[in-house]
Amino acid sequence: MATIGVEAQVVTLTLDALLARNFPISQVCILHPNEHQPAIANALQRLRKERSFYRRNGLNLHWLFQPIQDGSHYPNDFVTERDVALLLRVLYRTVARLKRKGFRIHLSIAGGRKVMTAMGMVVAQLLWTSMTMFGTLLSEGKLLQSKEMHAQKPDEVVLVPVPILRWNLLPSTVQEILLWDDPYRAIERQHQLQQQQHWQLLQTFWQKLTPAEREVAEALVRYGEKTEALAKRLNRTAKTVRNQLQSIYAKYREHFDLPADAKVRDRLIADLAPVLTMLDKNELR
């Protein structure tokens, strides 16, 4: 799958690089803006001609040209919020549909506007799994300037995998997201899942604290005072509160896999502030 602007060769160069790495490609899906633009129409015409090139080389590929369109709304470019939202929806739905069919997808973000690259990254974060690969294309300047559809030398083109920040989701949740056709609903669900996961981590962390440490942590979050003031409020010595705070911070770093020297006081306060509501209800004590 590839997004495309006016440079048709980014599709064939990427396709050739994948084939050279022995990936079993069966379909080529090209997402494009309004083909009534002369430059876009020319790029698509060049790609359609390439189908015979691959057939001559023994590859019976199925080519799908997917317009980024919704009814009569067929943007020439992506310059408004409505246009970008349409781009995201079409890209998301196309990837989701192919994944439902069990395809392993290779997504090229080398072609088209930067916003097409950005929306490709959003879809990758929502839908990517170990079954797929995400890559971009680097090629020599002379090759791009020549407009050649195929490189003469294999080393003229490099397919670079792009690391994706994957959501830590159960397989069942990934399958749930694939059922949706609305990327914005999927994003909202992702946020909900993140919040639920973080809340569960906070609950587990709270249970690791001793009763005395919980009192110190609660006072710290509620009042944000320094050690001496907390000690006076809790009727303890400053040394005792200092040691308890260090123990709390150490447990927090360990629980959230943070470096041993990480400054966590402000982060801990921000994290535990919502917990106070539960504390007031006596649900976490």
Secondary structure, DSSP 8 states (H G I E B T S, - for coil): -EE-SS-THHHHHHHHHHHHTT----EEEEEES-TTSHHHHHHHHHHHHHHHHHHHTT---EEEEEE--BTTB--SS--SHHHHHHHHHHHHHHHHHHHHTT---EEE-SSS-HHHHHHHHHHHHHH--TT-EEEEEEE-HHHHHHT-SS-SSGGGEEEEE---------HHHHHHHHT-S-HHHHHHHHHHHHHHHHHHHHHHHHHHS-HHHHHHHHHHHHH---HHHHHHHHT--HHHHHHHHHHHHHHHHHHTT--TT---HHHHHHHHTTHHHHHHTTS--
